[in-house]
Amino acid sequence: MKNLQDSNRNTSFENRQMDSETFRGRSEVDIAALRSDDFDRGVWCLLGLPVDVTNLDWAVRKIDFAARTGNRLSFVTPNVNWLVRAIGDSKVRRELINADLCLIDGAPLVGMAKMLGLPVGMRVAGSDLFEALRRRPAFEGRRLKVFFFGGRDGAAEKAALNVNEEGGGVDAVGWLNPGFGDIEEMSRPEIIDSINAAAPDFVVVALGAEKGQAWIARNQSELTAPVIAHLGAVVDFTAGGIRRAPKIIQNLGLEWAWRIKEEPALWRRYFNDGLALMSIFWSRLLPQLGLAPKNASGRPAKADLVQGAKRVTILLSGDLLFASLGPVREAFRAAAAIGSDIVLDLTEIGAFDRAFLGLVLMLEKNTAAHRAQIFLRGVNQRQMKVFCANNMRYPIDNTADERLAPQSSQGSAV
């Protein structure tokens, strides 16, 4: 177990402060956006996955902000394998929803997102994000401090040496390869203490997607680094043991073929994921194209709260579309803060899009944190098929209609 540490790398998480120079030149609106909560994120729903519709530059700035302020930021970069596992495993789905930033990776997901009307541009792969961090200028006063955890034998050490020789925007303050134990074995106090002693801004985990994300979920509360993410092959790419596909191969959406060339053992996973993706395409994506909400009413979105003794009902009406979701965001934020079960009454809504479904996923994230749940009321068969196709199978509430008893205007979001 080794750490690359020296006397000037002992800044603790508790001592991180946002100095007055940190965001020099940025507008108040820009800084407010960086500080935004789940309901202000540009989250859309892709087949049940929450997707932040953003770009590489914004992701880099989010990491910059978290490292400078100590604000926690966990992010994931879901690809086809993530999608397949999330549909079949509620725990994996929960890991995606609980992340603070969800960046779409993989050409197939980008293509499906565009078919469903999500305003995505290019994929934001974890490898691209880390490369951008390496190549950008250092932070004012210091570089981004990174700890490599996992990877092949010798890869974490080599990756650390390589980035430190570059002298770019990343400073490797430690590395550790925990071997091939289980999650508990890799979570021993001495391992966590070793990582924390290096005082990294960013812990880059590479243990295999399933194990890596489970390790993060197990140890995130004990790790003092503000940023933590499983970035798969990034450690091996940085070490130079595995070459990443040339840009032309990436742009053609054939990086998977290159990965199989570099790591032949991956063929089975890609083959199985490909078969599962075909099934998802026919059973979940194509039906949604025919279920797209039609005949928008032209009414603006409205959301009123009705707070009962044991639950909150949100009375929704109008067209719940991206450009007019402000009232819905505020209602969801207020309802989530109460911490009780939430009923979404859809009786009076017109059209809705996947930005609305993304907001519902964020509401689910926040209600689950309070051990509460979401119920649907007034949902028709067509709407229910869309929810189910996105793996959002919320129970139906059949209690008395509360639409005629809205809360006072002080508690309403209009």
N, C-alpha and C positions, 0 to 999 in steps of 0.2 A: 504494500500500500504506500503510494508516494504522493506528495504534493509539491508543486512548484511554488514555493512561497518565499517571500523575503520580508524585511522589516516594514516596508511601506505598503504591504498588502493586508493590513490588519483592520481595515475599516469594517465595523460590524453593521449589521442590518439596522440596528436601533439608532446608529449614529448618522444614517443617511438623511440628508436634508435637501430640500429644493432651494438652492441659492438664487439670488436675484438675477444672475447671468444665465441661468440654465436655459431659458426659452426666449432669449433676447431676439427681437425681430419678429416674434410670432404674435398674431392678433389674439385678443381675448376670446374671440369665437373659436379660434384654432385650439387654444389651450383648454377651453371648456369642452370641446369635442374629445380631446385626449383624455379628459377626466370623466367622460360620460359613463352612465351605468348601462345595464343590459337593455333597458327599454329605449335608449338613445342609439344603440348600435344599428348599423344598417344590415340587419339579419333577415335573410330570406330563407324559405324552406325548400330544400331539394330532396325529394323522396324521403322526408323525415329528418334529414340532416340540417342543422342550422348552419347557414353559410353567410359569413360576413362578406358583403359585396364591397370590396376595397381593392387596393393595389399594393404592389411591393413597397413603394415609398411610404405609404401610410403604415404598413406593418412595421417597418423599420423605425418610424417615429414613435409608434406605440411602445416598442421595446426600449427605445431611448428614454421615453418619459418614465417608464416603470423603473429602469435602472437608476435614473436620476432622483426619483422621489421615493423609491422603496415601495411603491404601490404594486400589489401582487398582479401578475399577469401570467396565466397559463394559456397556452395556445396549442392547437392541433392543426394538422394539415391533412385532412381526410382524402383518401384516394379510393379506388375501387374496392380494395380489401377492407377499408374502413366501412364503406357502404354495405358490403355483403355481411360483415360481422354485426353491424348496428341493426340491420333488419332482423337478424336471427337471434340477437343477444341483447336483452334489455339493459344489462350492465354496461355494455359497450355503448349503447345508445345514450345512457345516462352520462358516461364520460364525455361524450361529444357535447351534449347539451350543457354540461357544467363548465366547459372550457370558457375562458374569457374572450378568446378570439379563435375563430374557426375559418381557416383559409383553404379554399378549394384547390385541390391538387389532382392531377391526372387528366389527360385530354378527354377520356370518355365522360367524366363528370362535367367538364366544361361544355361539351357538346349537348348533354342531356339538359343541363341548366338552361342553355340557350333555347332549346326546344320548348321548355316550360315557361319561357318568358323572363327568366332571371337576367338582370342587366350585368352579366359578368363579362369581363374582358378576357385576359389571359389567365392561366393558372398561376397560383402563387405557391410554388413548391418549397418545402423546407430547405432544400439544397440551395435554391435561388436566394432565399431569405438570408441564410447564413453567409453565402457568398457576398451579398450586398453589405452585410455587416463587416465582413473582412476587408472589403475594398473601399469602404467609405472613409472619410477622414475621421480621426479620433475625436472623441468628445472633447469639449473645452476642458482642459486640465488633465484628462486621463482617457485611456482607452476602455472599451467595454470588457469587463473581466469575466472570463468564461471558464467553466469547469467541465471537462469531458468525462462522462461516466458510461462505461461499457465499450462496445465495439469488439472487433477481433483481437486476438492476442497481440499486444504491442501497438495496436492502432491508436489508442487514446494517448499514449506517451508520444508517439510520432506526430500525431495531429497537434499536440501542444507545442512541440518543438518547431513544427513548421510555421504555425501562426506567429510564434514569437520571433522567428527569424525574419518574417515579412515586415514586421513593424507597422502593420496597418491599423485598422480600427479595432482589432480584437487582441486582448492580452490573456493568454492562457495562464491562470493562476493555480491550476491543479488538474490532475487526471487520476483515474482509478478504474481498473478492470476488476469487477467483483467475481468473475468466474461464472460458473454455470449452476449456482444454487437456486433455491426457490426464492420467492419474494421476501419471506421472513428472514432467510439467511442473508439476503442482500440489504436488509434494513436494520442490521445490528447497530446498536448505539455508536460503536466506534467508527462505523462507516459514515453515518450521518454527521458525527462530530468532525470527522476528517474533512468532509465537504464544507461544513460551516466554518471551520477554522481558516479555510482559504478565502473566505468572504467574497464569493463570486457574485456578479450581477445576474448571471445566466448559467443554469445547469443544463447542458446538452446531454440527453439520455439516449443511449443506443443499445437496447436489450432485446430487440424484436418488438413489433408493434403491440402485441397483446400483453406481453410481460412488462414492457417499458411503461405503458400507460397504467398498468396495475401498480407498478412500483411508485409512480408519481402520485397516484391516488392514495397509496398507503403512507407516503412520507412527506407530502407537500406541507402539511401543517408544522412539521419539525424542521424543514429546511428554511434557512433564512434568506436565501437568494430570492429576489423579487420575481425573476423570470425563470420558468422551467418548462421544457418541452421535450418530447420524444421526436428526434429528427432522423431516425432510421439510419440510413447509410452515410449521413453527413460526416461522422467520425472517420469512417473508412475512406470516404472521398478526400477529406482534409489530410489524412495520413498519406494518401497517394497509393494505397494498396489496391484500390478499385478505381477505375477510370469512369467518369460520368460520360454519358452520351454526348457527342458533338451537338451543337445548336441545331443544325439542320435535321438531325434525327429527332431531337426534342420537338421541333416545330412541326414535324410530320406526325407527331403523336405516336412515335415508335420507340420511345425510351424503354418500354417494357422489353422489347426484343433485344436491345442493347444490354439491359440488365441480365437477361438470361445468358447472353454471350459471355458476360463478365463473371456471372455466378450461375452456372448451369443448374445448381440445386434448386434455383427459384422456379424452374419450369413448372413443377407440379402445382405450386401455389397460384401462379399466373393462369394455368390451365383451368383449375377449379374456379378461380375468381371469374374467368371469362365465361364459363358455363353459367355460373350464378348470375352474372351481369345480363346475359341473354334472357334468362328467366325474369329478372327484375324489369328489363325493358318491355317485355310483352305483358307481364302481369300487373305492373305498377305504373310505368311511364305512359305507354300508349293509351290505356284507359283514361288517364287524366287529361290527355289532349282532347278527348271527346266529352269530358266533364267540365271543361273550362266554364266558369260562370258567365252567363250571357245576359243581355238586356239590362245593362246598368240603369239604375233608376234615376240617376242624375242628382240624387239627394246627397248632401255632404254627410260624412261620417259623424255619428253622435254616440256617446257612451255615458250612461248614467249609472250611478252606484245605488244599490239598495242593500243596506247592511242589516242583516238579521242577527239573532242571538248566536248562531253557530256557523254562519256562512255569509258570504258576500255574493250578491247577484249583480252582474254587469249587463245592463240592458243595452244592446247594440242595435243600431239602425243606420240606414243609408248605405252607400257604397264604401266598403272597407278596402280602399286601394292605397297604394304607397303614398301618393301625393297628399292624401287627406287623413293620414292616420294619427295626426297630432292628438286629438281628443282620446283616441284609443290608448295611445302610449301613456297619457296622464292617468286614465282610469285604471289601466293595468298596474301602473306604479303604485297608485294609492291602494288598490285592492291587495297587492302583494305585501305591502307594509303591514296590513292588518294581521296576516298570518293564518287565516282560516281557510276552509274550503271555499272554492270560487265556482259559481255557476255562470256560464256564458250563455245568455239568452239571445239566440239568433233569429227569433221569430220575424223581426222587421228589417232584416238586412237585405240589401240588393246583391250586387256583385262583390266578390272579394278576391284578392290575389295572394300570391305566395309571400309577399311582404307581411300581410296580415298573419298568415300561418307562421311566419318566422317570429312575430311578436307573441303568438300563442305559445311557441316553444320556450321563449324567454319567461313567459308567465309560469309555464310548467316548471322551469328551473327554479324559480323563486318560491313557488308554492311547495315544491318537494323539499326545499331547505327547511320548511316549517312542518314537515311531515303532513302536509295537506294535499289536496288533489283538486283537479278540474273536472267539472261536470258540464254537459251540454244540454240545452233546452231549446225546443223550437227548431231543431235541425231537420231539414227534409232529406229524402233519400239521396238525392243528387249530391248534396253537401256532405252527407255522411260518407259517401263513397270516396270523395276527395280526402277527407280526414283519414279514412282507413288506408287509402293508397299511400299516404304519407306516414303510416305507422303511428297515427295519433288516435288511438282507440279509447277515447274518454267515455266514461259511463254516462248514460242518459239520465237526466233529472226529470222526474214526472210529478213533482209537487205542484201546489197551487201557483197560478200565474201571479207574479209580483209586478208586472209591467205597469199596473195602475197605481203603484205606491212607491214612486222614486224618492230617493233621499233628498234632503234639502239642497238648494243650489250650492251651498258651501261645500258639500261633499260630492258634487257632480262634476263630471268632465264633459264639456260640450264643445 
